[in-house]
């Protein structure tokens, strides 16, 4: 029987590659926050509050340069706010997060 040797470095790299980027994580957490009041109308204020919480949770302990870059990437992916609910907007955020990777 052949034994396969797993290199710890390869395993660590595989886990890093499979994880979403920090920007995508911010978008997913923002979506989760908005889903808490999914039937409420989507507003700029609701989005900014949810983004602030998400950014603090995901980026709060990272170096400033990484945090700023990740947040800028997340902002570039934000869908426009139209006449929609927070739940519908959260779906768009999840799609944007998937695209961002």
C-alpha positions as CSV (number, residue, x, y, z in Angstrom):
1,X,0.0,0.0,0.0
2,X,1.4,3.4,-1.0
3,X,1.3,6.2,1.5
4,X,0.9,9.7,0.4
5,X,3.0,12.3,2.2
6,X,1.2,15.6,2.6
7,X,3.6,18.6,2.7
8,X,2.4,21.0,5.4
9,X,3.4,24.0,3.2
10,X,1.3,22.7,0.3
11,X,-1.7,22.2,2.7
12,X,-1.4,25.7,4.0
13,X,-1.1,27.2,0.5
14,X,-4.1,25.2,-0.6
15,X,-6.2,26.6,2.3
16,X,-5.1,30.1,1.6
17,X,-6.0,29.8,-2.1
18,X,-9.4,28.4,-1.4
19,X,-10.4,31.2,1.0
20,X,-12.2,34.2,-0.3
21,X,-10.3,37.4,-0.4
22,X,-10.7,39.9,2.4
23,X,-12.8,42.1,0.2
24,X,-15.1,39.3,-0.6
25,X,-15.4,38.4,3.1
26,X,-16.4,42.0,3.8
27,X,-19.2,41.7,1.2
28,X,-20.4,38.4,2.6
29,X,-20.5,39.7,6.2
30,X,-22.3,42.9,4.9
31,X,-24.9,40.7,3.3
32,X,-25.4,38.8,6.5
33,X,-25.9,42.0,8.4
34,X,-28.5,43.2,5.9
35,X,-30.3,39.9,6.0
36,X,-31.1,40.4,9.6
37,X,-33.8,42.9,8.5
38,X,-34.3,41.4,5.0
39,X,-37.8,42.9,4.4
40,X,-36.7,46.4,5.2
41,X,-36.0,48.8,2.3
42,X,-32.4,49.1,1.2
43,X,-30.8,52.5,2.0
44,X,-27.4,54.0,1.7
45,X,-27.3,54.4,5.5
46,X,-28.1,50.7,6.1
47,X,-25.4,49.7,3.6
48,X,-22.8,51.9,5.2
49,X,-23.6,50.7,8.7
50,X,-23.4,47.1,7.6
51,X,-20.2,47.7,5.7
52,X,-18.7,49.4,8.8
53,X,-19.5,46.4,11.0
54,X,-18.2,44.0,8.4
55,X,-15.0,45.9,7.8
56,X,-14.3,46.1,11.5
57,X,-14.9,42.4,11.9
58,X,-12.8,41.3,8.9
59,X,-10.2,44.0,8.5
60,X,-9.8,45.4,12.0
61,X,-6.6,43.5,12.9
62,X,-4.9,43.7,9.5
63,X,-2.2,46.1,8.5
64,X,-3.6,49.5,7.2
65,X,-2.4,48.9,3.7
66,X,-4.1,45.5,3.4
67,X,-7.3,46.8,5.1
68,X,-7.5,49.9,2.8
69,X,-6.9,47.9,-0.3
70,X,-9.4,45.2,0.6
71,X,-12.1,47.8,1.5
72,X,-11.5,49.6,-1.8
73,X,-11.9,46.4,-3.7
74,X,-15.1,45.7,-1.8
75,X,-16.5,49.2,-2.6
76,X,-15.7,48.8,-6.3
77,X,-18.0,45.7,-6.4
78,X,-21.0,47.3,-4.6
79,X,-24.1,47.1,-6.6
80,X,-26.2,50.2,-7.1
81,X,-29.0,50.8,-4.6
82,X,-32.3,50.8,-6.2
83,X,-35.8,50.2,-5.0
84,X,-35.1,46.9,-3.3
85,X,-35.2,45.3,0.1
86,X,-32.1,44.6,2.2
87,X,-32.6,40.8,1.5
88,X,-32.6,41.3,-2.3
89,X,-29.5,43.6,-2.0
90,X,-27.8,40.9,0.1
91,X,-28.2,38.5,-2.8
92,X,-26.5,40.9,-5.1
93,X,-23.7,41.4,-2.6
94,X,-23.1,37.6,-2.4
95,X,-22.9,37.5,-6.2
96,X,-20.4,40.4,-6.1
97,X,-18.3,38.6,-3.4
98,X,-18.2,35.4,-5.5
99,X,-17.0,37.5,-8.5
100,X,-14.4,39.2,-6.4
101,X,-13.2,35.9,-5.2
